[in-house]
Amino acid sequence: MKLSIIITSDPKNGEEALGRTFNALALAAEAQAQGDEVNVVFVGAGTRWPGELVKLTHPANALYNTVRPSITGASCGCSSVFGATKEVAACGLPEIKDHKLAGTPGVASLRRYLAEGWQTLVF
C-alpha cells in the first residue's frame, strides 16, 4: 500500500489537535511496520508540529522518532505563513515546494499523491 498522511492540525488547539496528530503518527507507525510505503507531510498550521514533537518531554516524541524515516517534510509556503520556518529547519525536515503557487515560495503538492494513486488521509 502507498499511504500519504497529511497533518493539518494546529498544536495550539489543545488536546483535540494532539489526538489527531497522535493518531496520524500511530497510523504511520503501523503502516511502516507492515512494510507499506508511507509519506507523512505537515501542511497548514500542522507545520508547527515538528518543533513540538522533537521536544524530549512531548508525549508523542517517541512515536515521532519512530516514524521519522517516513516524514517527507513540511510545506514551505505553509511554514512561512504559520511562522514555523525556523522550527522546521531546526528539525532537519525538508521544505516541500513542488507546487508553484502564486504569492508563495511554493507549497507541498497534495494532488500528486492522489494522481499517483496513494491512499491519502488528512488529520
Helices and strands as residue ranges (DSSP letters): E 2-7, G 11-13, H 14-33, E 37-42, G 44-48, H 49-53, H 61-67, G 68-70, E 71-75, H 76-81, H 85-90, E 95-96, H 111-115, E 119-122
